[in-house]
Amino acid sequence: MHISLIALAVLFFSGHFLGWFFEKTKIPDLLILVLIGYILGPVLGFFSASDFGKAGPLLSSMALVVILYQGGLQLSFQELKEGFFKSFLLSMLTFLSIALLGFSVAFLLAGQPVGISLLLGFGIGSTSSAVVIPMVKPLSLSGNAKTILSLESAFTDVLTIVIFLVFLDGLTKGSFSAQTLFIGLGPKTLLSIVFGLAGAFMWATLKKYFAQIFKMPFAGEAWAILVYGLIEANGYNGAIGVLVLGFLLANLDLLPSWMKSIINTSPVTYRDMAFLNTLSFMLKTVFFIYLGVLVKFNQPIIVAIALLLTALIFVTRYFSVRFVLKKETWSKLDVMVTTAMGPRGLACAVLATLPTQKGIEGGDWLQSVIFSLIPLTIFFTALFVSLFEAKSLRAKLGFLWSEYAERSESTSEKEAAAIATQES
C-alpha cells in the first residue's frame, strides 16, 4: 500500500513538473507521460494493462468526459459560430482521406481481407479529443484555431465510432444497413446534442433552487459523467453530449430573459473551475501513462505499417488544412499547428479491440496495427508542435506554408495575456 501512495505522490509532482517543462521547452508533457507508461509497462514489465483491471478503462472514460466537459466550458458562442463550418469540413476531409488510404494500405500492401481493411481505414479516422484539447490549451494559437481543433476531434470521434460500429455489425451479421449508418450519423448525433443541452439546463436549474446541495466540489464533474453515461446507455454519442453540456453552461447569458429568470446563469464558479483544472490534470496524467502501457511494438512489419499510416495521416492533414484554412485569414502558426494535430487515442484503442472479441478474421492484426499507430501519432504530433511553436525553427520549417503570414507580436502577446488571465 505504501508503494502505491508514494507512486501517486510522485505522479502528482511529476505531472506538474512536466507541465512547467512544456511551457519552457514546448515539449508536450503528454508525450513524456506516454513514454513513462511504455517504459514501466512493455519495456521493464513492472505492470501490464491487465493489472489495471476494470479501473483502466473506467479512468480512461472519466478522463475523456472531464476533458470534453472542460473543453466545452472554454468555448464561446462567437468562436463556435466562426469555426463550426470549417471544423466540419476539415473533419470530413481528414476522415475520408485517411479512411481511403488506410483501406488501401491494409488491402493492397498487407493483403488483408476487404472487411478488416475497411475497419482499419474507419478505425484510424478519429483525432483524439483527450490529446488535442489539453495539448492546445497552453499553445499560443488563436482562439478560433483552438475551437476548430476541439470541434474537429469531437466530429471525427462521431464519424469513426458510428461508421466503424455499423460496418463491424455488418461483418458479424453478413449484411450492411445504410439506414443504420444514416441514423447513427444524423438523428443520433442531433439527439446527443439535445441531451447535452437538456443536461445543461437541468444543472443550471438545480444550481438555482438547490444550491446548498449541489455546491460541493466534484458536483459539476459528477453531473457531466452522469449525462455522458445516460447518453451512452441509450445508444447515443456521449462525447458530443458532454461537449455541448459544457458549452451551454459557459454561454447561458445568450438565453432569452424568461429562461434566465428560472436558472442560475453562473452555475460554474471560479472555485469549480479551479477544482476542474486539478481533476483534469490528475486524470490526464494517469490516462496517458495507462495509454503508454497499452503500446505494442512487438512485430517489425506491424510497426512499419503503423509508421506508413502515421505519415499518411500527416500528409492528408497538410493538404486538408491548406484547403480549409485560407491564407487571407489564418496565420502561419495556426495552420502549421493545425496540420500537426493528428494524434489517435482512446476511441481508436477501444474500437481496435472489438473485431477480435467478435472473432473476425484479421482482428488481431488490426489491433496490433492501431496499438502501434497510437503512440507514433502522439509522438509526431508532439514533435511537430514543439518545432512549430519555436519561432526560430518555425522560420526554417515554414517553407511549406510560405504563403501564410506570421501573426504580429502584439496580437500574440494580447492572446497570451488573455489566456493567462483566464487560467488564473
DRENLUMMI-824474 format. One record per residue (C-alpha): residue number from 1; x, y, z. Coordinates in pm, 1 decimal, m for minus. Layout:
BEGIN
NODE    k         u         v         w
NODE  NUM         X         Y         Z
...
END
This chain:
BEGIN
NODE    k         u         v         w
NODE    1       0.0       0.0       0.0
NODE    2     279.2     243.3      88.6
NODE    3     436.2     188.3    m255.5
NODE    4     106.6     285.9    m422.3
NODE    5      78.3     600.9    m210.2
NODE    6     435.0     702.6    m294.0
NODE    7     367.9     637.0    m663.4
NODE    8      56.8     860.3    m656.3
NODE    9     251.1    1143.6    m491.5
NODE   10     533.9    1109.4    m742.1
NODE   11     280.7    1114.4   m1027.4
NODE   12     127.5    1436.1    m894.5
NODE   13     455.8    1625.7    m868.4
NODE   14     590.5    1476.5   m1191.8
NODE   15     280.7    1591.0   m1376.4
NODE   16     323.2    1946.9   m1250.8
NODE   17     692.6    1941.8   m1338.4
NODE   18     615.3    1820.0   m1690.7
NODE   19     355.4    2097.1   m1729.9
NODE   20     620.2    2352.7   m1636.8
NODE   21     866.1    2176.2   m1868.1
NODE   22     615.6    2205.3   m2154.7
NODE   23     583.9    2580.7   m2101.9
NODE   24     961.7    2625.2   m2108.3
NODE   25    1059.7    2385.2   m2386.3
NODE   26     734.5    2329.3   m2584.0
NODE   27     791.7    1953.6   m2548.6
NODE   28     441.6    1827.2   m2463.5
NODE   29     400.0    1657.9   m2127.2
NODE   30     155.2    1411.5   m2283.2
NODE   31     433.1    1253.7   m2489.2
NODE   32     658.2    1209.9   m2186.6
NODE   33     373.3    1054.5   m1987.1
NODE   34     310.1     802.1   m2267.4
NODE   35     683.4     721.4   m2274.8
NODE   36     684.2     670.1   m1896.3
NODE   37     393.0     427.1   m1928.5
NODE   38     565.0     243.6   m2213.5
NODE   39     894.1     210.6   m2022.1
NODE   40     727.5      97.6   m1698.1
NODE   41     495.8    m140.2   m1882.3
NODE   42     609.9    m315.4   m2202.8
NODE   43     984.1    m237.1   m2159.9
NODE   44    1052.6    m305.1   m1789.8
NODE   45     745.9    m516.1   m1719.1
NODE   46     657.6    m354.3   m1386.0
NODE   47     289.3    m378.5   m1479.3
NODE   48      63.3    m455.7   m1774.1
NODE   49    m277.8    m340.5   m1892.9
NODE   50    m437.5    m635.6   m1713.0
NODE   51    m304.2    m503.0   m1379.7
NODE   52    m537.3    m206.6   m1415.5
NODE   53    m834.8    m440.8   m1450.0
NODE   54   m1163.1    m257.1   m1491.5
NODE   55   m1009.4      56.9   m1338.2
NODE   56    m807.5     129.3   m1654.7
NODE   57   m1099.4     167.5   m1897.8
NODE   58   m1300.1     344.7   m1624.2
NODE   59   m1024.5     601.4   m1565.8
NODE   60    m990.0     645.9   m1942.2
NODE   61   m1361.2     718.7   m1978.5
NODE   62   m1356.3     959.8   m1682.9
NODE   63   m1057.5    1140.2   m1830.4
NODE   64   m1235.0    1173.9   m2164.0
NODE   65   m1552.6    1309.4   m2000.7
NODE   66   m1370.3    1563.3   m1783.5
NODE   67   m1150.4    1682.8   m2070.5
NODE   68   m1451.6    1726.0   m2301.4
NODE   69   m1651.2    1900.0   m2026.4
NODE   70   m1361.7    2138.1   m1961.4
NODE   71   m1320.5    2196.0   m2334.9
NODE   72   m1688.6    2284.7   m2371.5
NODE   73   m1667.8    2533.3   m2084.8
NODE   74   m1387.7    2712.9   m2270.6
NODE   75   m1585.8    2754.2   m2594.8
NODE   76   m1752.9    3086.2   m2668.4
NODE   77   m2056.6    3121.0   m2893.5
NODE   78   m1872.7    3358.7   m3126.0
NODE   79   m1583.9    3116.0   m3172.3
NODE   80   m1826.4    2828.5   m3227.9
NODE   81   m2018.3    3025.8   m3489.8
NODE   82   m1699.8    3118.5   m3674.4
NODE   83   m1538.0    2776.3   m3652.1
NODE   84   m1825.3    2529.1   m3691.4
NODE   85   m1829.8    2502.3   m4070.7
NODE   86   m1450.4    2488.6   m4102.9
NODE   87   m1432.3    2223.5   m3830.0
NODE   88   m1695.1    2010.4   m4001.8
NODE   89   m1530.7    2043.9   m4343.1
NODE   90   m1185.5    1964.3   m4202.0
NODE   91   m1329.0    1662.4   m4018.7
NODE   92   m1487.4    1522.0   m4333.0
NODE   93   m1176.5    1574.5   m4545.9
NODE   94    m931.0    1423.0   m4298.5
NODE   95   m1160.3    1132.4   m4209.8
NODE   96   m1247.4    1031.2   m4566.1
NODE   97    m893.2    1068.4   m4699.7
NODE   98    m727.7     861.3   m4426.1
NODE   99   m1009.5     603.3   m4440.8
NODE  100    m940.3     553.1   m4812.2
NODE  101    m563.1     539.6   m4766.0
NODE  102    m588.5     313.7   m4460.8
NODE  103    m804.1      70.9   m4657.6
NODE  104    m555.6      77.9   m4946.5
NODE  105    m258.0       2.9   m4721.5
NODE  106    m434.0    m286.5   m4549.8
NODE  107    m582.1    m438.3   m4865.9
NODE  108    m312.0    m375.6   m5125.6
NODE  109       8.8    m382.3   m4920.6
NODE  110     m76.6    m604.6   m4623.6
NODE  111    m307.6    m839.4   m4814.6
NODE  112    m585.1    m824.4   m4556.0
NODE  113    m949.3    m910.6   m4637.3
NODE  114   m1176.3    m631.5   m4758.9
NODE  115   m1372.6    m626.9   m4432.7
NODE  116   m1075.7    m586.4   m4199.9
NODE  117    m919.2    m333.7   m4441.6
NODE  118   m1233.3    m118.9   m4426.4
NODE  119   m1236.9    m141.4   m4047.8
NODE  120    m874.9     m25.8   m4031.1
NODE  121    m947.3     272.8   m4254.8
NODE  122   m1250.1     376.1   m4049.0
NODE  123   m1086.5     291.4   m3715.0
NODE  124    m795.5     534.1   m3752.8
NODE  125   m1007.7     830.6   m3859.3
NODE  126   m1056.4     984.6   m3514.3
NODE  127    m841.2    1271.9   m3392.1
NODE  128    m822.5    1219.9   m3015.0
NODE  129   m1011.0    1475.3   m2802.4
NODE  130    m824.0    1355.2   m2494.9
NODE  131    m493.3    1450.8   m2660.4
NODE  132    m589.2    1757.7   m2862.7
NODE  133    m787.1    1961.0   m2606.7
NODE  134    m528.5    1960.2   m2323.9
NODE  135    m241.9    1996.4   m2572.0
NODE  136    m372.6    2310.2   m2746.3
NODE  137    m472.2    2485.1   m2422.7
NODE  138    m127.4    2631.5   m2340.0
NODE  139     m23.7    2689.6   m2702.4
NODE  140      m3.7    3040.4   m2849.3
NODE  141    m273.7    2972.8   m3110.0
NODE  142    m565.6    3199.3   m3189.3
NODE  143    m895.2    3124.6   m3017.3
NODE  144   m1054.2    3024.8   m3348.0
NODE  145    m780.7    2770.7   m3419.7
NODE  146    m827.6    2609.4   m3077.1
NODE  147   m1203.2    2595.2   m3134.9
NODE  148   m1163.3    2430.2   m3475.6
NODE  149    m927.7    2167.7   m3335.0
NODE  150   m1155.4    2090.6   m3039.7
NODE  151   m1463.6    2060.2   m3260.8
NODE  152   m1278.8    1855.2   m3521.6
NODE  153   m1176.9    1599.9   m3258.8
NODE  154   m1540.6    1568.9   m3147.1
NODE  155   m1672.9    1539.3   m3504.8
NODE  156   m1417.6    1276.4   m3608.8
NODE  157   m1497.2    1076.8   m3294.0
NODE  158   m1860.5    1059.2   m3408.8
NODE  159   m1768.1     962.3   m3765.9
NODE  160   m1518.6     698.7   m3658.4
NODE  161   m1725.7     536.1   m3384.2
NODE  162   m2054.1     526.3   m3576.5
NODE  163   m1917.3     409.4   m3912.2
NODE  164   m1678.7     155.7   m3754.6
NODE  165   m1952.4       0.5   m3540.0
NODE  166   m2201.2     m12.0   m3828.4
NODE  167   m1953.2    m191.8   m4055.7
NODE  168   m1841.5    m420.4   m3773.3
NODE  169   m2202.9    m516.6   m3710.7
NODE  170   m2244.0    m575.6   m4084.5
NODE  171   m1941.2    m806.8   m4092.9
NODE  172   m2071.2   m1001.0   m3794.7
NODE  173   m2421.5   m1044.2   m3939.7
NODE  174   m2312.3   m1076.2   m4301.3
NODE  175   m2510.1    m771.6   m4417.5
NODE  176   m2473.9    m392.7   m4413.6
NODE  177   m2752.5    m142.0   m4346.9
NODE  178   m2718.6     206.6   m4496.6
NODE  179   m3021.3     309.0   m4289.8
NODE  180   m2839.1     224.5   m3966.1
NODE  181   m2541.9     432.9   m4079.4
NODE  182   m2763.7     730.7   m4164.8
NODE  183   m2943.8     713.0   m3829.5
NODE  184   m2612.8     693.1   m3642.4
NODE  185   m2464.5     996.3   m3816.7
NODE  186   m2781.0    1207.5   m3837.7
NODE  187   m3063.5    1172.9   m3585.4
NODE  188   m2849.1    1009.1   m3316.5
NODE  189   m2596.4    1291.5   m3329.2
NODE  190   m2872.7    1551.6   m3309.9
NODE  191   m3032.1    1370.7   m3016.4
NODE  192   m2693.4    1360.5   m2842.0
NODE  193   m2679.6    1740.4   m2877.5
NODE  194   m3035.3    1771.7   m2743.5
NODE  195   m2948.7    1557.6   m2440.7
NODE  196   m2641.4    1772.5   m2376.9
NODE  197   m2850.0    2090.6   m2392.4
NODE  198   m3113.4    1939.9   m2162.4
NODE  199   m2843.3    1832.1   m1917.4
NODE  200   m2700.8    2184.6   m1905.1
NODE  201   m3042.8    2343.1   m1849.8
NODE  202   m3127.2    2093.9   m1574.7
NODE  203   m2795.6    2157.0   m1398.0
NODE  204   m2840.6    2534.8   m1412.6
NODE  205   m3192.2    2490.7   m1268.0
NODE  206   m3074.1    2263.5    m986.6
NODE  207   m2798.0    2511.2    m900.1
NODE  208   m3056.3    2788.0    m864.2
NODE  209   m3309.6    2611.6    m642.6
NODE  210   m3089.0    2358.7    m462.4
NODE  211   m2760.5    2547.1    m442.7
NODE  212   m2677.4    2422.1     m93.3
NODE  213   m2699.4    2061.2    m206.3
NODE  214   m2504.0    2094.0    m531.0
NODE  215   m2231.3    2337.3    m428.7
NODE  216   m1984.0    2070.7    m315.1
NODE  217   m1661.2    2005.8    m514.0
NODE  218   m1687.9    1749.5    m796.2
NODE  219   m2065.8    1803.9    m828.2
NODE  220   m2037.3    1954.2   m1178.2
NODE  221   m1796.9    1686.0   m1294.7
NODE  222   m2020.1    1413.0   m1148.9
NODE  223   m2312.9    1563.9   m1339.3
NODE  224   m2109.0    1558.4   m1663.4
NODE  225   m2020.7    1191.2   m1601.2
NODE  226   m2389.0    1114.4   m1531.6
NODE  227   m2500.4    1287.7   m1852.1
NODE  228   m2232.1    1102.9   m2050.8
NODE  229   m2334.1     768.0   m1902.0
NODE  230   m2704.8     821.9   m1966.8
NODE  231   m2643.7     926.6   m2327.2
NODE  232   m2416.8     627.2   m2393.8
NODE  233   m2662.0     390.9   m2222.3
NODE  234   m2930.3     499.8   m2467.3
NODE  235   m2707.3     427.7   m2765.9
NODE  236   m2611.1     786.5   m2849.2
NODE  237   m2277.8     974.3   m2854.6
NODE  238   m2180.6    1081.2   m2503.9
NODE  239   m1874.3    1274.5   m2618.2
NODE  240   m2081.9    1518.7   m2824.4
NODE  241   m2336.7    1548.7   m2542.9
NODE  242   m2077.2    1639.7   m2279.1
NODE  243   m1907.2    1891.9   m2507.0
NODE  244   m2246.2    2058.5   m2565.6
NODE  245   m2319.7    2044.4   m2191.4
NODE  246   m2004.8    2241.5   m2110.5
NODE  247   m2059.6    2483.5   m2397.4
NODE  248   m2412.7    2581.5   m2291.0
NODE  249   m2311.6    2620.7   m1926.1
NODE  250   m2043.5    2865.8   m2041.2
NODE  251   m2286.5    3061.1   m2261.4
NODE  252   m2609.7    3078.5   m2059.8
NODE  253   m2612.5    3457.2   m2097.6
NODE  254   m2725.8    3402.1   m2459.1
NODE  255   m3058.6    3255.4   m2347.5
NODE  256   m3374.8    3472.3   m2354.5
NODE  257   m3460.5    3669.7   m2040.3
NODE  258   m3754.4    3448.8   m1937.6
NODE  259   m3529.3    3141.9   m1935.5
NODE  260   m3252.2    3317.8   m1745.2
NODE  261   m3502.2    3410.0   m1473.5
NODE  262   m3558.9    3044.9   m1380.0
NODE  263   m3198.6    2920.6   m1382.8
NODE  264   m2863.6    3005.2   m1228.1
NODE  265   m2679.5    3185.6   m1507.9
NODE  266   m2341.2    3122.6   m1341.1
NODE  267   m2361.0    2755.5   m1239.3
NODE  268   m1984.3    2708.8   m1278.6
NODE  269   m1787.3    2925.8   m1036.0
NODE  270   m1417.9    3012.3   m1027.9
NODE  271   m1378.1    2762.5    m744.4
NODE  272   m1545.8    2496.3    m959.8
NODE  273   m1308.1    2574.5   m1246.2
NODE  274   m1004.2    2555.0   m1017.0
NODE  275   m1114.5    2211.6    m896.1
NODE  276   m1190.9    2102.9   m1252.8
NODE  277    m842.7    2204.4   m1367.6
NODE  278    m686.9    1999.3   m1085.8
NODE  279    m904.5    1696.7   m1154.1
NODE  280    m838.9    1719.8   m1527.2
NODE  281    m467.1    1734.9   m1459.1
NODE  282    m470.5    1423.2   m1239.2
NODE  283    m687.1    1218.9   m1474.4
NODE  284    m482.7    1328.7   m1774.7
NODE  285    m161.4    1218.3   m1601.2
NODE  286    m294.1     872.2   m1517.4
NODE  287    m465.4     828.7   m1855.9
NODE  288    m157.7     892.0   m2068.0
NODE  289      58.1     665.2   m1854.6
NODE  290    m209.8     396.7   m1898.4
NODE  291    m208.3     463.6   m2272.4
NODE  292     168.0     405.0   m2274.2
NODE  293     115.4      68.0   m2106.8
NODE  294    m114.7     m34.0   m2394.6
NODE  295     155.3      30.8   m2657.3
NODE  296     271.4    m269.9   m2860.2
NODE  297     584.7    m269.1   m3077.3
NODE  298     627.4    m645.4   m3098.3
NODE  299     641.0    m706.5   m3476.5
NODE  300     866.3    m508.4   m3715.3
NODE  301     625.8    m541.7   m4010.4
NODE  302     338.5    m411.0   m3795.3
NODE  303     548.8    m114.8   m3682.1
NODE  304     643.2     m42.9   m4044.9
NODE  305     275.3     m37.1   m4147.2
NODE  306     194.0     186.0   m3848.7
NODE  307     473.5     424.8   m3949.1
NODE  308     342.7     439.5   m4305.5
NODE  309     m10.8     512.4   m4184.0
NODE  310     123.7     779.3   m3947.2
NODE  311     299.6     951.5   m4237.0
NODE  312     m18.9     936.5   m4445.3
NODE  313    m221.9    1089.4   m4161.8
NODE  314       0.0    1398.2   m4151.5
NODE  315      28.4    1424.8   m4530.4
NODE  316    m350.5    1420.2   m4570.2
NODE  317    m382.8    1676.5   m4291.7
NODE  318    m137.5    1904.4   m4469.8
NODE  319    m349.3    1921.6   m4784.4
NODE  320    m681.5    1927.7   m4598.7
NODE  321    m575.1    2213.3   m4371.5
NODE  322    m442.8    2415.0   m4664.8
NODE  323    m776.0    2370.8   m4841.6
NODE  324    m990.2    2470.8   m4542.2
NODE  325    m781.9    2748.3   m4382.3
NODE  326    m721.0    3027.6   m4631.1
NODE  327    m406.9    3238.6   m4629.4
NODE  328    m602.7    3565.1   m4611.4
NODE  329    m739.6    3499.9   m4262.3
NODE  330    m511.5    3247.0   m4089.8
NODE  331    m160.4    3287.4   m3954.9
NODE  332     128.8    3056.0   m4031.5
NODE  333     144.1    2933.4   m3670.7
NODE  334    m226.3    2843.2   m3664.8
NODE  335    m201.3    2649.2   m3990.8
NODE  336     121.2    2469.5   m3902.0
NODE  337      m0.4    2353.8   m3559.4
NODE  338    m340.4    2254.2   m3700.5
NODE  339    m154.0    2039.5   m3953.4
NODE  340      45.7    1881.9   m3669.7
NODE  341    m264.1    1779.3   m3473.0
NODE  342    m309.6    1420.9   m3590.2
NODE  343    m294.6    1213.2   m3270.3
NODE  344    m502.2     899.2   m3231.8
NODE  345    m612.7     792.0   m2885.1
NODE  346    m884.2     640.4   m2669.6
NODE  347   m1159.7     595.8   m2930.9
NODE  348    m922.4     417.8   m3171.3
NODE  349    m785.4     197.0   m2892.4
NODE  350   m1131.7      86.1   m2778.7
NODE  351   m1254.5      16.8   m3132.3
NODE  352    m938.2    m179.7   m3214.6
NODE  353   m1025.7    m445.7   m2955.9
NODE  354   m1377.2    m516.8   m3087.0
NODE  355   m1312.0    m725.7   m3403.3
NODE  356   m1105.4    m976.5   m3203.4
NODE  357   m1377.9   m1000.2   m2939.6
NODE  358   m1627.9   m1084.5   m3213.8
NODE  359   m1397.6   m1345.6   m3366.7
NODE  360   m1344.5   m1166.6   m3700.5
NODE  361   m1050.9   m1292.1   m3906.6
NODE  362    m768.1   m1037.9   m3903.7
NODE  363    m887.1    m876.2   m3580.5
NODE  364    m556.9    m943.4   m3401.1
NODE  365    m366.5    m784.7   m3690.2
NODE  366    m587.6    m474.1   m3684.7
NODE  367    m548.5    m436.5   m3306.6
NODE  368    m170.2    m463.9   m3328.4
NODE  369    m150.7    m201.3   m3604.2
NODE  370    m370.2      50.9   m3422.2
NODE  371    m195.5      m4.6   m3087.5
NODE  372     135.8      69.0   m3264.0
NODE  373     m12.5     364.9   m3451.4
NODE  374    m146.3     549.8   m3144.1
NODE  375     188.2     627.8   m2973.3
NODE  376     353.2     707.2   m3307.2
NODE  377      90.5     969.2   m3395.8
NODE  378     116.1    1119.8   m3046.3
NODE  379     495.0    1128.3   m3074.6
NODE  380     497.6    1303.6   m3411.4
NODE  381     221.8    1541.3   m3305.5
NODE  382     428.5    1638.9   m3003.2
NODE  383     745.3    1668.5   m3211.2
NODE  384     584.9    1889.6   m3476.4
NODE  385     412.8    2108.4   m3218.1
NODE  386     743.4    2159.4   m3036.8
NODE  387     916.8    2257.2   m3361.1
NODE  388     638.3    2484.3   m3485.7
NODE  389     593.1    2665.7   m3154.4
NODE  390     957.9    2777.9   m3153.5
NODE  391     974.5    3086.8   m3374.9
NODE  392    1330.9    3025.1   m3495.8
NODE  393    1251.3    2668.9   m3603.0
NODE  394     918.8    2775.6   m3748.8
NODE  395    1103.3    3015.2   m3977.6
NODE  396    1321.3    2730.1   m4106.9
NODE  397    1038.6    2478.6   m4145.9
NODE  398     769.1    2714.7   m4269.4
NODE  399     857.1    2699.8   m4640.0
NODE  400     569.7    2454.4   m4691.6
NODE  401     334.3    2726.5   m4570.7
NODE  402     521.1    3022.6   m4723.5
NODE  403     203.8    3199.2   m4842.9
NODE  404      73.3    3230.5   m4486.0
NODE  405     183.9    3533.2   m4286.0
NODE  406     328.5    3536.4   m3936.5
NODE  407      99.4    3678.9   m3672.4
NODE  408     209.7    4012.1   m3532.0
NODE  409     385.6    4006.8   m3196.9
NODE  410     129.3    4243.3   m3046.6
NODE  411    m153.6    4005.1   m3133.6
NODE  412      32.4    3708.9   m2988.4
NODE  413     108.8    3895.7   m2668.6
NODE  414    m253.4    4004.6   m2623.3
NODE  415    m381.7    3649.9   m2670.0
NODE  416    m117.5    3507.7   m2437.3
NODE  417    m218.1    3763.3   m2174.0
NODE  418    m584.0    3671.1   m2220.1
NODE  419    m506.2    3300.9   m2175.9
NODE  420    m303.5    3372.4   m1862.5
NODE  421    m588.3    3580.1   m1719.9
NODE  422    m843.7    3303.1   m1784.6
NODE  423    m624.6    3037.3   m1623.9
NODE  424    m558.4    3249.2   m1317.3
END
